Amino acid sequence: MEEIYIIVLLLVTIASLLSGFPVAFSLGGSALLVAMIGGLLGDLDLNYLGAYPNRLYGIMTNETLLAVPLFIFMGVILEHTRISGDLLKTMARLFGRVRGGLGISVCIVGALLAASTGIVGATVVTMGLISLPIMLKNRYNPKLACGIICASGTLGQIIPPSIVLVILGDQISSAYQQSLLNRNIYSGDNVSVGDIFAGALIPGICLVIFYLLYILIYSYLQKDLLKAPEDSSKISSGSFEEAENGLENSLQDILKALIPPFLLILGVLGSILLGLATTTEAASVGCVGALLLAFIKKRFNKDILKSMLESTIKINSMVFMILIGASMFSLVFRAYAGDDIVRSFLENLPEIVGISGTEGKWLTFGIVMLLIFGLGFFLDFIEITFVVVPIVGPILLDMGFSPVWLGVVIALNLQTSFLTPPFGFALFYLRGVAPDSVHTTSIYKGAVPFIIIQILVILLLILIPEMATLLPSLIYP
């Protein structure tokens, strides 16, 4: 009977999601409905749901999750005060004079905004409004232009500090503690969000490099479809001295736009990696730093503050309502022994297909990664993190996988959920600001090469696990 209830729970949840019902209420409502049915039929003791308030209290008192609203507020500040827009315009002036330079600018700015905001929606919308019309004007293939913007916007999910890494780090830490208990180990090392941050840094940089290489290769091969801005090959007028002064002024503008975000990144990320502050403390420092930048640039007043607070509250409400719904879902899932069913299936899978030992372990890992990748077509990273990771995390960690490495691989996998149609959020964000001349199919097709690049980086990380484990071992020996 337990297997039947689990199947019904999954089917009801999927049906409510496909009907357009909000995710948070789909997860919690479906779980509550199936629990009530089980209770009425005598197959579930409803007293088991009494653990739910304790779960919510645990969420409220979790200091790690407190970093989420702080990082969101920091990103909203940079968006509303147009600091991110200034950065994009300035980088376009620096790289826009070479073939493919606008695409390179968007990619680099996406990486910088990722390290300072971590909010996909704000980054994609900002770059879509500012850079997409310019790229199309300069004969960029619409598919390439849309792909660059969407992919660069998702870098905020893998380059720390990232909301994904904060949430995922918290879940991986809990899964690791559960794994230790499963193996009767009571004195193992703890895994912190700082470990996940350090582990994701090198793979995130590699991803940016591969994006840039793709843009450069495409620019070289498709010379007839892509060019530098029309006025970039020569100085329009004036003497050499005027040109030199113009270059000096451009460099000053570039430095003014680059230094503030760089200092903010250094203050937030550096304090975490050097062990000077916890993730939550560093997030609060980032908020103060972003507010100071807004004051310095004279882009701060009561109306802007009100707008920033409203945006922050809306985003945080969405995140934590999903967490509350996912908590009910996982509770009911466990009440019907769903985690035991999944564990039994994954552990027996190698034997079923006739594989054992190391090969069997990697088969189980591959199945889990494919499951997460498939769910990314329909669910956001938050739902996947809160629902799937607590179930499969302890199982994979029991098999001997490194928790930091596993967390980074899952983070890269989750990043693809923003680019995979039909529900890739980055695609939706760009569709909302793109001109009507850009077809939705162009946005979808443009994301495909970057999804392939992300998969290649995941494979590279599997082949070279030191990409994720080396930096944490050096910083936190």
Helices and strands as residue ranges (DSSP letters): H 2-18, H 23-40, G 46-51, H 52-60, H 67-80, H 83-95, H 101-114, H 120-137, H 142-153, G 154-157, H 163-182, H 193-221, H 240-273, H 279-296, H 302-335, H 338-352, H 357-375, H 381-387, H 389-398, H 403-415, G 416-418, H 425-433, H 440-463, H 466-475
